[in-house]
């Protein structure tokens, strides 16, 4: 049976920040509640033929359709998707994007290395036009992990130094180099030796963080490592921590940028899940008045249809023609480039950044009301359409909060709202940026109903 899968207590649940825990009693009960015969049969086959992984096995449901802010299972049940793997800035199956990709597929479907193509050039040119100063050199990759890998290699070439500083609890991808610089223990389980030269520091977490919200201490720690090591080549960080929604201050990022300049460290900003309007700006670093030396983009860059990522760096770093940083088979994919170009165009044409700024106010007001109503909510934080609701207070143990977060999630799923739980007790809310105000308010009502159910 589906639920006979070694569903034991997970000793790593407090080490995880990237997603909810899928091997609990609650997941078992959810699977047991599925009655559709075809769905059960497909879930059985999925379990049989796909390799099992933490954070995604067993699967919740079988999808048959997706459009706008919704996903729909094969029985016709619709969910407002506030997860979306961060690819749904445009929602799902945007008609202009579908049309453009269909047309491109009928012309040039692949670009052999040593050749270029017009969609790739137009995309790179458009992206460069949106970025400041000399951030205009692009390398396309098939996924975000690859973009991070390229960025790390370029930083070594530029500085001649291989050491990297990153944050604990950060996520930069699942490849071996990306987990080496990432800060989540679950991705390093069974992996043995990692890439050498990585120094991790505690992140500037404002609520229940190790520095108790004192970012100055985090900056002191960062400079201490820069100074003591003396040979740090790169500092890689998420401008805004996506999974459990941590937002450093403007003061923090300006000071961190200055420290990188002082010690000759390349600043790599990983905006793979949070760029392209998620925070209300095209790029999250625009909120902070800084520039990265290398920027990693992905996920929503393919419009929720095509897997596409890229690295963008400074023009003055384009001095290594004798090395290969990426050389991926789909390095200048016409389909990927068309998806990315069209995504950028739609964000501008539909004035999505302006819309998200308004939605942000709605979310802020609604989340504040929920926090005042429910003692279970310890903290709310967010910007644009990226919000975290942390279910832990001084009156709740972490274990109890984790249990209640699961209860809230499954109650919402039953009522048509999908999101992920991060760090065990943070409800991460990230809807399609094209969601209507009515749909947004409906989702908040579903969440409120779920909070009622676990608070009574």
Order of alpha helices (4+ residues) and beta strands (2+ residues): alpha-alpha-beta-beta-beta-alpha-alpha-beta-alpha-beta-alpha-beta-alpha-beta-alpha-beta-beta-beta-alpha-alpha-beta-beta-alpha-beta-beta-beta-alpha
